[in-house]
């Protein structure tokens, strides 16, 4: 084989391998894992007030961040994909902090206080603040 | 005499007014899939929805609540296409135009024609959804499917898709 043909083939192969590595990295990029992140610790009532009083400021502070929330369980249920969801109490009877677990938290009891660490996805006025992809902090 | 008559008529009218029944959930499910690429799909399980037996229906969700299989795709969706930091919520508000056909006290599957507005990426567009309201053993649920065209909501995603098919599934408490 002529030398220049060899060089082009080698470059082509290198390009294909690089492309393959990049594609592999994109396809296998891991999802965020809150258990490894440092979280902002806050009580359910304080988080509710922050969003109720100034949504823009609360978004800047909490949106997309890892939050470790402490609150009293109003109720809990399972969503349509089998994940456990807990609602934390605020002083507004119509408003809760709605938290979805990524991993099974085990036995829960309405009225008890627990700590939940997850990612805050934002505020739905007159309904709830949403935190998902969460785990139970013992 | 007139006073007594007035009071009598008023109290009869008052008792005839039926209080409306409200159904709600904080964990309805909304999913979407690109019409041209089955790999482009996401699910949101934290959708707040309210339904009244007078026919008013609403859905509110946080864009950052959509979960994709590929983390990279989820990032691009939030940062480049839906711009969720600028427009964190999507909302649908509508009315069931054939509410008289639906009996919330009788078990059954009822076709529901919902006319409303979808606000997504800061742009509001009228939508008509042909859905179903199901009543079973006192529990009410609603399902519906409709297409969303990216351009309608000024979403620049032509590199990925022009249109997605959205599906709603709400089980009310």
Interface residues (C-beta under 8 A of the other chain):
Chain A: X26 X27 X29 X30 X31 X32 X59 X63 X64 X77 X79 X80 X81 X83 X85 X87 X96 X98 X100 X119 X121 X122 X123 X124 X127 X128 X130 X132
Chain B: X26 X27 X29 X43 X45 X46 X48 X60 X61 X62 X63 X64 X65 X70 X71 X72 X74 X85 X88 X89 X169 X171
